[in-house]
Amino acid sequence: MASLLPGVGHLIVGRRRAGMTLLLATIALVVGLGATLLTLDASATERLAVRTDVLLAIAAGLVLAGVLWCAAILSAYRAARPPRMSGSQAAVTRGLVGLTCLAVMTPLTYGASTVYAARDVLSEKFRSDLLQAAGDPAVAGVDLSTPTPTPTPVPFADRDRVSVLLLGGDGEDDRRGVRTDALILATVDTRTGRTSLISLPRNLQNIPLRPGTPLANAYPNGFPEFWFSLYTVAADNPALMPHVRPENAGAAAITDAAAYLTGIDIDYYALTDMAGFRKIVNSLGGVTMNVRSGDGLPIPIGGSHAGDGTVTARPHGEIALGPQKLDGYSALWYARSRFASGDEERQARQRCLLTAIARQADPGSLLTSIREFTSAAKQILLTNIPAEVLPDFAELARQYRRTAQIDRVTILDVVSSSVNPDVEAIRARAAAAVAGSLTPEATSDYGVLRPICPNL
């Protein structure tokens, strides 16, 4: 009985004072915790769930509860133990008590380790990338006199807009560094939830860089290569991004370039690789979509071409058309397949997939489901979203994910030339997205024969 409710065992053997003390303490603790949980709304729960100090306290509390519970079991055993037992009886009895303590401690220690793992993920993954001049050892010898690349992010509950650059990294074994194959700027009006998903082509060249920064000094005439290469360049030369932590230099560089290219202040970025994207979609329970393609045929999985168009590998599967729930694997190939299509359709599918995820995903449930949250968060390669801002995103999603207008924006029709893109036209399109004054051309699936997701 002591294993089910501390104090009952003592009462049974006549230790009334000790039994009542343990029993009342247990009841008071359970009632107190229950009352506290009942007073917390979803927003408050999420804010507590992403506080590292709270998670540490919960983990320590679970371990302490297990130790005290086991101590109560041992105390009840000693109080009820007969004065005389044979050696075999004593061994069996002690073994049963040990197994009972193990049964009590196992779920509590498992819960503590899970919570502590979540705390570790929050501490390691979700933090600002900015170097702090006071007290940060990484700032030694760094020249901080140049302009900061982006405004210092703060929780955005009192701000009109928040913008996040979503980066899909492709770091395969045959490539040097990480190639950011997917770049989508999500900019959200925090008052209405209206969101613009702006696809940024990965193959732009000679894009201008923010004047006065080490990047611009290194490339005064613009970045001459495909701009996704900025990631590798800055990752190899962190001094090009002196205000951010060296390990974040690549993501920060391409984010600053995107901010200057579009004229939109970008607060945060999140970079995940292919394995991470699959894990995140699965942790959200998959995504339901009406799969369509530009040519009306199933979407190939895999396959590749050489530069002259020769097929070097045949697809090894396909995604059927029509309504269905995509798991992480299928969602990844839906977003990245281009064996039978070009970048135009792939960008359209990426915007469509993000729209579906935004409509269906419940980040609040993910935050409060610690194991799934931890597993998914581990797959994020880099982000500068601080843990304390996660509840703000969850609150936005709760309020607007089913009702907010989501504009899927292309700039392909105004780029003019990928080698020398029309920066002013790109900024005008981005400004129209922020202002909510987009033309039908801006939200069309440019370059795609059939609409990809007209009803989302």
PyMOL commands that set and color helices and strands:
alter all, ss='L'
color gray80, all
select helices_A, chain A and resi 8-12+16-39+42-49+52-80+87-125+137-139+214-218+227-236+238-240+246-262+274-283+328-336+343-360+363-368+370-377+387-400+423-435+440-443
alter helices_A, ss='H'
color red, helices_A
select strands_A, chain A and resi 161-170+179-189+195-199+268-273+287-291+299-301+304-305+311-313+317-319+322-326+380-383+406-409
alter strands_A, ss='S'
color yellow, strands_A
deselect
rebuild
show_as cartoon
